[in-house]
Every structure is written in structure tokens, then in C-alpha cells.
Amino acid sequence: MPSTFAKLYSAALKGVEALEVEIEANASPGEEMKGIMIVGLPDAAVRESRDRVLTAIFNSGFQPPKGRLTVNLAPADVKKEGAGFDLPIALGLIAARLDAAPGLFDDYLITGELALDGSVRAVRGVLPLAIEARARGRRAVLVPTENAVEASVVDGVIVHGVASLAEAWQHLDGTFPLVPEPRRDLEKLRQEQVHDIDFADVKGQAGVKRALEVAVAGGHNLLMVGPPGTGKSMLAKRVATIMPAMSEDEAIEATKIHSIAGLLSTRQSFLTTRPFRSPHHTISDAGLLGGTSNPLPGEVSLAHNGVLFLDELPEFRRSTLEVMRQPLEDGKVTISRAAATITYPARFLLVAAMNPCPCGYFGDPKRECRCTPNQLRAYRQRLSGPLLDRIDIHIEVPSVDFRDLNRADSGEPSDTIRARIEAARAVQAARFAREPNIRCNAAMSSRVMKTHTALDDHCRELLENAMHQMNFSARAHDRILKVARTLADLAGHVHITSDHLLEAVHFRTLDRNLWV
């Protein structure tokens, strides 16, 4: 009696991408089942699937093949992780038992975790899998019902959501075909983005709002320094509401990362608003950058195309802050482990906040600071120079005046601010159309700056005086020019004027030694 054989396809995750995996199920001749051997570099979760798969097959009313069962996952040099191979392995064994026709699964990429009763559970990374299916020319994907909406945003692939192993088999053999999941219009989803917070909620703080507008318009990282209760966190949480709407590519990029991290749900299966991440200062290096033995995205990647807010910045471990220098510089983070090296995108707007001193009241006109000069110095030194150099805008956040708090009229709404920002971003998009790696002013290289931040004699003299009097570093010089360029864009000016330059200098609070 010859061996029976079935071939089908799934996918393994590698970073933010999925890689097609060919699954071969073979049953050697025999009167009794002699167990399942899974080969092809499976991890512990895949090896443990043997018992889950067999129990699910029995409880779904099927019988596994007799004889020695071998399941091969190819390519063999790619590590296979997670429980998403349960469903395709089970379907392969059923096909081998029933000696199904060759090519039954050729049109499909299949994933899903099996429960012991044969029901199919949600898995991570379905959006990258659907994109890989389209790239490989597969006609459809078979995914857990809970993941079907997530996959349905991929054009050109039919999505079938399955609730059980029996349902999946009956669809594949044509007994009870499933109704495809309706395709979601990405553009419509993007336009339906709704924020439940708004800049109109913030009373006073006109200067800080202006700084945040400039930061978003030019993609500049920003640090707010002020005593407790001045609204730093409130302002930071509203930054995402004034950022330009995500493009289709940006939305897919961000959703893929959240899908791989397992953060999507049936209620939010696709990101329609820019992500806002605010990790606690006790976070580990791995939590911020990503890691563990199976490298998953960290907070810097989960904030990709959105905002990363670090409150109480000096309270973070210095080593944790130092590891942020790579993503701030390169827009990506590389995690190296013995098993693999993974690169995740991490292009985000950093918004940080801190008190001016340990007690929080240095420079406050109403409360006395209790900190000694040594404490002040030690507090400041928790932030390294290289990290501060990567923050373009430093702004003081003063206490809010009572009259501002009790004003009847609301502040300027986020929609109005965002309209100005989008106009400035449109200018930058045209300016950097031939620079594929530059999207906004903050990303300008020295070569590009020579063309787009040229100063007239008067402005050059102003900047030279500021450099000498305030002891700015060479890096601060470049940051000032970039911010000045953004201020000119917001004002609709082709050239940087003295007003733009002076305002950009004002945004270097820490460099001006006004704190300590």
C-alpha cells in the first residue's frame, strides 16, 4: 500500500513580513497510527501542535491517517513559530487520510490555531500573511473568523473566515462553500478616523501649542519642561489629533506591526488613526525596543507613523534611553538574537515631558523649590547630550493662569491646526520629491540643508551672535535651521526670515541654560 501525501501552504512571520511556508503531510503504510513527526525547524509551540491537532481531528468527526505520519515545513532553514500552523497541518492530515485530489489547497494560504474541540482561534500576523498570499499569486486565504476583517483590507485576495476545522474542510472540498468576507475600503476607513480628544479642550498654553504645531509640521522631536499640573500629558495626548491623516501605505505599515504584536481585536482590526504609545518609565530595554527570545515589536515600533510619548523622561533608566538613539537616527530598530536578526520600522514623533527638578518646582513663581544645586545637576545629567541633541525643540510649560482656566470660549480645534500642518507638509513633499529618504524638514541631511536653509546676511549674523552668546553646539546649529525652515513653511515663506530664526532659537530652552 503506497504512502498518502498532501501539500498546502501557510506563512511564517519574519519581522513585519510573512514568508510562505510549504506544508507537506505524508502517511506511510501501516495498520495503526504511530504518531506525528514534525520537521522543518519548528519551535516548541509547533511541536506541541501534534496533540492539539490529533485531538481536534477526532473531535471534529474525522480520522487521522494510519501508519507513520510526517509533516515537513519548508523551507527548512526558516524557524516556524506560533500556533498558526495547527489548522493547515490538520487539514493536510485529513487530506492524506481521504487521499484528496492533488492541488486541492493550491489557491490558499491557511492559518489558525486549533482548540481541542476543533474550533479555530485567532492568531497574530494575519495582515502580513494576506499580503504575502497576494504576492505569491494565491487566490484566497483561510483564516480564523476573528481575523477575517483584518485580512479583508488587502485588495486582490479573497478572504474566508472559518470558525472550526470541520467548516474549513467542508469549504475546501466544496460541500458547504463559505461566503467571502466583504472587502474593506482602506480609503474609507482612513477618512472615518475619529478622535475623542481635541486641542480645543486645552485652556491657555498658547506658546506650547505653537511649539507642538511646529514639531508636527516639520517632524521635529520635542521636549516639554514644566512643573506638575501644567498640562504636559494632556497636550501630548492630543498631538496625534493634529498629525496629517495616514496614507494607505502608512496605515498598512502600522497595522502590520500591531498585528504581529497581537494587539488587534475584532473591535479594532485595522488602525485608522495614528498610534499613540506612552510606556511607563519602568519599561525595560526589550520592552522599548523589542526583544525576548522571539523578537516582537517594542514600543518604538508600535509607535511607527505615530507618537511616542515619554513622560517623566529623567526617570527612565539611562541605558533604556540610550538604546533609542538608533531608531531616532535611522527610523528603524534592529534586534539581534542567537536565532535571528529582525529589523522593525520605528519612524515616530518623539514627544517627551519632564519636571524642571526632582521636586518639580524649580523656577515656579508660586512654589519654592526644595532641591539642592547638586540634586539639580544630577537630575539634568540623567539625560545624555547625544539624546538631547536628537530633540529639536525644547519648550518651557508654565503654570496655567486662573483666567485662562475659566475662559468660556474653547481653544483652537485640532482640525484647524491640522489644516495648517497639512499645508506645510505639502510644501515639504514637493521640496523633497526627489529625496526618497526625506519626508519632512527634520530628516534633512547636511547636503540638502545647504540648498533649503540658506540665510541672507542679516539672518546669518543673527545666528552667529546667538551661537556665540548662548554657546550652541554644531548640532544645535543644524536643529535651529531645520526648525526655522518649518516656521517659514507654516508662514508660507519661500525664504527663512529673522523672525523664523529668532523663534527657532527660542525653542532651544535647555541649550540657552535657562534651566539648572
C-alpha positions as CSV (number, residue, x, y, z in Angstrom):
1,M,0.0,0.0,0.0
2,P,1.6,3.3,-1.1
3,S,2.1,6.4,1.1
4,T,-0.6,9.1,1.0
5,F,0.5,12.6,0.6
6,A,-0.9,16.2,0.8
7,K,0.6,19.6,0.2
8,L,-0.7,23.0,1.3
9,Y,0.6,26.5,2.3
10,S,0.8,28.7,5.3
11,A,3.2,31.5,6.3
12,A,5.9,32.3,8.9
13,L,6.5,35.7,10.3
14,K,9.9,37.4,9.9
15,G,9.9,40.9,11.2
16,V,6.9,42.8,9.7
17,E,6.8,40.4,6.7
18,A,5.4,37.0,6.2
19,L,7.2,34.2,4.3
20,E,5.2,31.5,2.6
21,V,5.7,28.0,4.1
22,E,5.0,24.8,2.2
23,I,3.5,22.1,4.5
24,E,3.8,18.5,3.3
25,A,1.8,15.8,5.2
26,N,2.8,12.2,4.5
27,A,1.3,9.0,5.9
28,S,3.5,5.8,5.5
29,P,1.7,2.5,5.2
30,G,0.7,0.8,8.5
31,E,-2.3,-0.7,10.4
32,E,-2.0,1.7,13.3
33,M,-1.1,5.3,13.7
34,K,2.4,5.6,15.1
35,G,2.4,9.3,16.0
36,I,3.3,12.5,14.2
37,M,6.9,13.7,13.4
38,I,7.1,17.4,12.6
39,V,10.3,18.6,10.9
40,G,11.5,21.8,9.3
41,L,12.8,23.9,12.3
42,P,9.6,24.1,14.3
43,D,9.6,25.9,17.7
44,A,8.0,24.4,20.9
45,A,4.5,25.7,20.0
46,V,4.6,24.0,16.6
47,R,6.0,20.7,18.1
48,E,3.2,20.8,20.7
49,S,0.6,21.1,18.0
50,R,0.8,17.3,17.5
51,D,-1.5,16.5,20.4
52,R,-3.8,19.5,19.7
53,V,-4.1,18.6,16.1
54,L,-4.9,14.9,16.7
55,T,-7.5,15.7,19.4
56,A,-9.1,18.4,17.2
57,I,-9.3,16.0,14.3
58,F,-11.1,13.3,16.4
59,N,-13.5,15.8,18.0
60,S,-14.4,17.2,14.6
61,G,-15.6,13.8,13.3
62,F,-12.6,12.9,11.2
63,Q,-9.9,10.2,11.5
64,P,-6.1,10.8,11.1
65,P,-4.2,8.6,8.6
66,K,-2.8,5.3,9.8
67,G,0.9,4.5,9.8
68,R,3.8,6.8,10.5
69,L,2.8,10.5,9.9
70,T,5.4,13.0,8.9
71,V,4.8,16.7,8.5
72,N,7.5,18.8,6.8
73,L,7.6,22.6,6.9
74,A,9.7,24.1,4.1
75,P,11.9,26.0,3.7
76,A,13.7,24.1,6.5
77,D,16.1,26.9,7.3
78,V,13.4,29.3,8.4
79,K,12.2,29.0,12.0
80,K,8.5,28.2,12.3
81,E,6.9,29.8,15.4
82,G,3.4,30.0,16.9
83,A,0.2,28.0,16.8
84,G,-0.9,29.3,13.4
85,F,0.2,26.1,11.7
86,D,-2.3,24.0,13.6
87,L,-5.1,24.4,11.0
88,P,-3.1,23.7,7.9
89,I,-1.4,20.7,9.5
90,A,-4.8,19.2,10.5
91,L,-6.2,19.8,7.0
92,G,-3.1,18.2,5.5
93,L,-3.6,15.1,7.6
94,I,-7.3,14.8,6.8
95,A,-6.4,15.2,3.1
96,A,-3.8,12.4,3.4
97,R,-6.4,10.2,5.1
98,L,-9.0,10.7,2.5
99,D,-6.5,10.7,-0.3
100,A,-7.8,14.0,-1.6
101,A,-7.1,15.2,-5.1
102,P,-3.7,16.9,-5.7
103,G,-3.9,20.7,-5.9
104,L,-6.9,20.9,-3.5
105,F,-5.1,23.6,-1.5
106,D,-3.1,25.4,-4.2
107,D,-5.2,28.5,-4.2
108,Y,-5.0,29.1,-0.5
109,L,-2.7,30.4,2.3
110,I,-4.1,29.0,5.5
111,T,-3.5,29.8,9.2
112,G,-5.3,29.3,12.5
113,E,-4.8,27.9,16.0
114,L,-6.9,24.9,16.9
115,A,-8.7,24.3,20.2
116,L,-9.2,20.7,21.4
117,D,-12.9,20.7,20.2
118,G,-11.9,21.7,16.7
119,S,-12.8,25.4,16.9
120,V,-10.3,27.8,15.3
121,R,-8.8,30.6,17.4
122,A,-7.3,33.9,16.3
123,V,-3.6,34.2,15.6
124,R,-1.1,37.1,15.1
125,G,0.2,38.4,11.8
126,V,-2.8,37.8,9.5
127,L,-2.4,41.1,7.6
128,P,1.2,40.3,6.5
129,L,0.0,36.7,5.6
130,A,-2.7,38.1,3.3
131,I,-0.2,40.5,1.7
132,E,2.2,37.5,1.1
133,A,-0.7,35.5,-0.4
134,R,-1.3,38.2,-2.9
135,A,2.5,38.5,-3.7
136,R,2.6,34.7,-4.3
137,G,-0.4,34.7,-6.6
138,R,-2.7,32.8,-4.2
139,R,-6.3,33.4,-4.9
140,A,-7.6,33.3,-1.3
141,V,-6.7,33.0,2.4
142,L,-8.4,30.8,5.0
143,V,-8.1,32.5,8.4
144,P,-9.9,32.5,11.8
145,T,-13.2,34.3,11.8
146,E,-11.8,36.8,14.3
147,N,-9.0,37.8,11.9
148,A,-11.1,38.0,8.7
149,V,-11.8,41.7,8.9
150,E,-8.1,42.4,9.4
151,A,-7.2,40.5,6.2
152,S,-10.1,42.0,4.2
153,V,-8.3,45.3,3.6
154,V,-5.9,43.6,1.2
155,D,-7.1,44.0,-2.4
156,G,-6.8,41.1,-4.8
157,V,-7.2,38.3,-2.2
158,I,-10.5,36.5,-1.3
159,V,-10.8,36.2,2.5
160,H,-12.7,33.3,4.1
161,G,-13.1,33.3,7.9
162,V,-13.5,29.9,9.5
163,A,-14.8,29.0,12.9
164,S,-13.9,25.3,13.0
165,L,-11.8,22.6,11.4
166,A,-14.9,20.9,10.1
167,E,-16.1,24.2,8.5
168,A,-12.7,24.7,6.8
169,W,-12.7,21.2,5.3
170,Q,-16.3,21.4,4.1
171,H,-15.4,24.7,2.3
172,L,-12.3,23.2,0.7
173,D,-14.0,20.0,-0.5
174,G,-16.9,22.0,-1.9
175,T,-19.6,20.6,0.5
176,F,-20.5,23.9,2.1
177,P,-18.6,26.8,0.5
178,L,-18.1,29.8,2.7
179,V,-19.3,33.3,1.9
180,P,-16.2,35.6,1.3
181,E,-15.6,38.4,3.8
182,P,-16.5,41.7,2.2
183,R,-13.5,43.8,1.3
184,R,-12.9,46.9,3.5
185,D,-12.2,50.1,1.6
186,L,-9.0,51.4,3.1
187,E,-9.5,54.9,1.9
188,K,-13.0,55.0,3.5
189,L,-11.6,53.5,6.8
190,R,-8.9,56.2,6.8
191,Q,-11.4,59.0,6.3
192,E,-13.6,57.7,9.1
193,Q,-10.9,58.3,11.7
194,V,-12.4,59.8,14.8
195,H,-10.6,61.2,17.9
196,D,-12.3,61.5,21.2
197,I,-10.0,64.3,22.4
198,D,-9.2,67.7,20.8
199,F,-6.8,70.6,21.3
200,A,-9.9,72.8,21.9
201,D,-10.1,71.1,25.3
202,V,-6.8,72.7,26.4
203,K,-7.1,76.0,28.2
204,G,-4.2,78.5,27.7
205,Q,-0.7,77.3,26.9
206,A,-0.6,79.1,23.6
207,G,3.2,79.0,23.4
208,V,3.3,75.3,23.9
209,K,0.6,74.7,21.4
210,R,2.6,76.7,18.9
211,A,5.7,74.5,19.6
212,L,3.7,71.3,19.1
213,E,2.3,72.6,15.8
214,V,5.8,73.4,14.6
215,A,7.0,70.0,15.8
216,V,4.3,68.1,13.9
217,A,4.6,70.3,10.8
218,G,8.3,69.5,10.4
219,G,8.6,66.1,12.1
220,H,10.7,67.6,14.9
221,N,11.1,65.7,18.2
222,L,10.0,67.8,21.2
223,L,10.7,68.0,25.0
224,M,8.4,69.9,27.4
225,V,9.8,71.1,30.7
226,G,7.5,72.3,33.4
227,P,6.2,71.8,36.9
228,P,3.5,69.2,37.7
229,G,-0.1,70.0,36.8
230,T,0.7,72.4,33.8
231,G,-0.9,70.1,31.2
232,K,2.1,68.4,29.7
233,S,0.5,65.0,29.4
234,M,-2.8,66.5,28.3
235,L,-1.1,68.3,25.5
236,A,1.0,65.3,24.4
237,K,-2.1,63.0,24.2
238,R,-3.6,65.4,21.6
239,V,-0.5,65.5,19.3
240,A,-1.9,62.6,17.2
241,T,-5.1,64.6,16.5
242,I,-3.2,67.3,14.6
243,M,-0.9,64.9,12.6
244,P,-1.8,64.5,8.9
245,A,-4.1,61.6,8.2
246,M,-2.2,58.4,7.4
247,S,-1.8,57.4,3.8
248,E,-2.9,53.9,2.8
249,D,0.7,52.6,2.9
250,E,1.3,54.2,6.3
251,A,-1.9,52.6,7.7
252,I,-0.9,49.2,6.4
253,E,2.6,49.5,7.9
254,A,1.3,50.5,11.3
255,T,-1.4,47.8,11.3
256,K,1.1,45.1,10.3
257,I,3.2,45.9,13.4
258,H,0.2,45.8,15.7
259,S,-1.0,42.6,14.1
260,I,2.4,40.9,14.7
261,A,2.3,42.1,18.3
262,G,-1.1,40.6,18.7
263,L,-2.7,43.9,19.6
264,L,-5.6,43.9,17.1
265,S,-9.1,42.8,18.0
266,T,-12.5,42.3,16.4
267,R,-13.4,45.7,17.6
268,Q,-10.2,47.3,16.2
269,S,-9.0,45.2,13.3
270,F,-7.3,48.0,11.5
271,L,-5.6,51.2,12.6
272,T,-7.4,54.2,11.2
273,T,-5.8,56.8,13.4
274,R,-2.1,57.3,14.1
275,P,-0.8,55.3,17.1
276,F,-0.1,57.0,20.4
277,R,2.2,55.0,22.7
278,S,3.0,56.1,26.3
279,P,5.2,53.5,28.1
280,H,5.8,53.8,31.8
281,H,9.3,54.9,32.9
282,T,9.9,51.4,34.5
283,I,9.9,49.8,31.0
284,S,12.9,47.6,30.1
285,D,15.2,47.9,27.1
286,A,13.5,45.0,25.5
287,G,10.0,46.5,26.1
288,L,11.0,49.7,24.5
289,L,13.0,48.4,21.5
290,G,11.5,44.9,21.2
291,G,13.1,41.6,22.0
292,T,12.8,38.4,24.1
293,S,13.9,35.1,22.6
294,N,11.2,35.5,20.0
295,P,11.8,39.2,19.0
296,L,8.4,41.0,19.0
297,P,8.0,44.7,18.3
298,G,8.7,47.1,21.1
299,E,7.1,50.5,21.9
300,V,9.3,52.4,19.4
301,S,7.9,50.2,16.6
302,L,4.3,50.2,17.9
303,A,4.5,54.0,17.6
304,H,5.6,53.8,14.0
305,N,3.9,56.5,11.9
306,G,2.6,57.9,15.2
307,V,3.6,59.4,18.5
308,L,5.9,58.0,21.3
309,F,5.3,59.9,24.5
310,L,7.8,59.5,27.3
311,D,6.6,61.2,30.4
312,E,9.0,61.9,33.3
313,L,11.9,61.5,30.9
314,P,14.7,61.5,33.5
315,E,13.0,58.7,35.4
316,F,13.7,56.3,32.6
317,R,16.9,54.2,33.0
318,R,19.7,55.9,31.2
319,S,20.6,52.7,29.4
320,T,17.0,52.5,28.2
321,L,17.1,56.0,26.8
322,E,20.4,55.4,25.1
323,V,19.1,52.5,23.1
324,M,16.6,54.9,21.5
325,R,19.4,56.7,19.6
326,Q,19.4,54.2,16.7
327,P,15.7,54.4,15.9
328,L,15.7,58.2,16.4
329,E,18.5,58.4,13.8
330,D,17.6,55.7,11.4
331,G,13.8,55.3,11.7
332,K,14.2,51.5,12.4
333,V,15.4,49.2,15.1
334,T,17.5,46.0,14.7
335,I,17.1,43.3,17.3
336,S,19.8,40.6,17.2
337,R,19.3,37.3,18.9
338,A,21.0,33.9,18.5
339,A,18.1,32.6,16.5
340,A,17.6,35.5,14.2
341,T,18.2,39.2,13.5
342,I,15.0,41.2,13.0
343,T,14.5,44.7,11.8
344,Y,11.3,46.6,12.6
345,P,10.4,50.1,11.3
346,A,10.4,52.8,14.0
347,R,9.7,56.2,12.4
348,F,7.8,58.1,15.1
349,L,7.5,61.6,16.5
350,L,9.1,61.7,20.0
351,V,7.3,63.9,22.5
352,A,8.9,63.9,25.9
353,A,8.0,65.7,29.2
354,M,9.8,66.3,32.4
355,N,9.8,68.4,35.6
356,P,12.5,71.1,35.8
357,C,13.9,69.4,39.0
358,P,13.3,66.4,41.3
359,C,10.6,68.3,43.4
360,G,9.2,69.8,40.2
361,Y,9.1,73.5,41.2
362,F,12.4,75.0,40.1
363,G,11.6,78.4,38.6
364,D,8.0,78.3,39.7
365,P,6.9,81.8,40.9
366,K,4.3,80.4,43.4
367,R,6.1,77.4,45.0
368,E,9.5,77.2,46.4
369,C,12.0,74.6,45.0
370,R,13.5,72.4,47.7
371,C,16.2,70.9,45.6
372,T,20.0,71.5,46.2
373,P,22.3,72.5,43.4
374,N,23.8,69.0,43.4
375,Q,20.4,67.5,43.1
376,L,19.6,69.8,40.2
377,R,22.8,68.9,38.4
378,A,22.4,65.1,39.0
379,Y,18.8,65.3,37.7
380,R,19.9,67.1,34.5
381,Q,22.7,64.6,33.9
382,R,20.3,61.7,33.7
383,L,19.8,62.9,30.1
384,S,22.8,62.4,27.9
385,G,24.0,65.1,25.5
386,P,23.6,62.8,22.4
387,L,19.9,62.1,23.3
388,L,19.1,65.8,23.8
389,D,20.9,66.6,20.6
390,R,18.3,64.5,18.8
391,I,15.4,66.6,20.2
392,D,14.9,69.7,18.0
393,I,12.5,71.6,20.2
394,H,12.7,72.3,24.0
395,I,9.8,74.3,25.4
396,E,9.0,75.5,28.9
397,V,5.5,74.8,30.0
398,P,4.4,77.4,32.6
399,S,1.6,77.1,35.1
400,V,-1.8,78.0,33.7
401,D,-3.2,81.3,34.7
402,F,-6.6,81.2,36.5
403,R,-8.2,83.5,34.0
404,D,-7.3,81.1,31.2
405,L,-8.8,78.1,33.1
406,N,-12.1,79.9,33.5
407,R,-12.5,81.3,30.0
408,A,-15.8,80.4,28.5
409,D,-14.6,80.1,24.9
410,S,-12.7,77.0,23.8
411,G,-9.3,76.9,22.3
412,E,-8.4,76.4,18.6
413,P,-9.7,72.9,17.5
414,S,-7.4,70.2,16.2
415,D,-8.9,70.3,12.7
416,T,-7.9,73.9,12.2
417,I,-4.3,73.3,13.4
418,R,-4.1,70.1,11.3
419,A,-5.1,72.0,8.1
420,R,-2.1,74.4,8.6
421,I,0.2,71.4,9.2
422,E,-1.0,69.6,6.1
423,A,-0.4,72.7,4.0
424,A,3.2,72.9,5.4
425,R,3.7,69.2,4.8
426,A,2.5,69.6,1.2
427,V,5.3,72.2,0.7
428,Q,7.8,69.8,2.1
429,A,6.6,66.9,0.0
430,A,7.1,69.0,-3.1
431,R,10.5,70.1,-1.9
432,F,11.8,66.6,-1.2
433,A,10.1,64.8,-4.1
434,R,13.5,63.7,-5.4
435,E,14.8,62.7,-2.0
436,P,13.3,59.2,-1.3
437,N,14.5,59.0,2.3
438,I,13.4,62.5,3.4
439,R,9.7,63.2,4.2
440,C,10.0,66.3,6.3
441,N,12.4,69.1,7.3
442,A,13.6,67.2,10.5
443,A,15.1,64.5,8.2
444,M,17.2,66.8,6.1
445,S,20.8,65.8,5.6
446,S,23.6,68.4,5.6
447,R,23.8,68.2,1.8
448,V,20.1,69.0,1.5
449,M,20.2,71.7,4.1
450,K,22.7,73.7,2.1
451,T,20.0,74.2,-0.6
452,H,16.9,74.7,1.6
453,T,18.1,76.6,4.7
454,A,20.3,79.2,3.1
455,L,20.3,82.5,5.0
456,D,20.7,86.1,3.9
457,D,23.5,88.2,5.5
458,H,21.3,89.6,8.3
459,C,20.0,86.2,9.3
460,R,23.5,84.8,9.2
461,E,24.7,87.5,11.5
462,L,21.8,86.9,13.9
463,L,22.6,83.2,14.1
464,E,26.3,83.8,14.6
465,N,25.6,86.0,17.5
466,A,23.2,83.5,19.0
467,M,25.8,80.7,18.6
468,H,28.4,82.8,20.5
469,Q,26.2,84.2,23.2
470,M,24.4,81.1,24.1
471,N,27.2,78.6,23.4
472,F,25.2,76.4,21.0
473,S,26.7,73.2,19.7
474,A,27.2,72.5,16.0
475,R,24.3,70.0,16.1
476,A,22.1,72.7,17.8
477,H,23.0,75.0,14.9
478,D,21.5,72.5,12.4
479,R,18.4,71.9,14.6
480,I,17.8,75.6,14.7
481,L,18.0,75.9,10.9
482,K,15.6,72.9,10.4
483,V,13.0,74.4,12.8
484,A,13.4,77.8,11.1
485,R,12.7,76.1,7.8
486,T,9.5,74.6,9.2
487,L,8.4,78.0,10.6
488,A,8.9,79.6,7.2
489,D,6.8,76.8,5.6
490,L,4.0,77.3,8.1
491,A,4.1,81.1,7.3
492,G,4.1,80.4,3.6
493,H,7.5,82.0,3.0
494,V,10.0,80.7,0.5
495,H,13.0,82.0,2.5
496,I,13.8,81.9,6.2
497,T,13.5,85.4,7.8
498,S,14.9,86.8,11.0
499,D,11.5,86.2,12.8
500,H,11.7,82.5,12.0
501,L,15.3,82.3,13.1
502,L,14.7,84.0,16.4
503,E,11.6,81.8,17.2
504,A,13.7,78.7,16.4
505,V,16.4,79.9,18.8
506,H,13.7,80.4,21.5
507,F,12.8,76.7,21.1
508,R,16.2,75.7,22.4
509,T,15.4,76.2,26.1
510,L,17.9,73.7,27.5
511,D,20.8,75.0,25.3
512,R,20.1,78.5,26.5
513,N,20.9,77.4,30.0
514,L,17.6,78.7,31.4
515,W,17.1,75.6,33.4
516,V,19.6,74.5,36.1
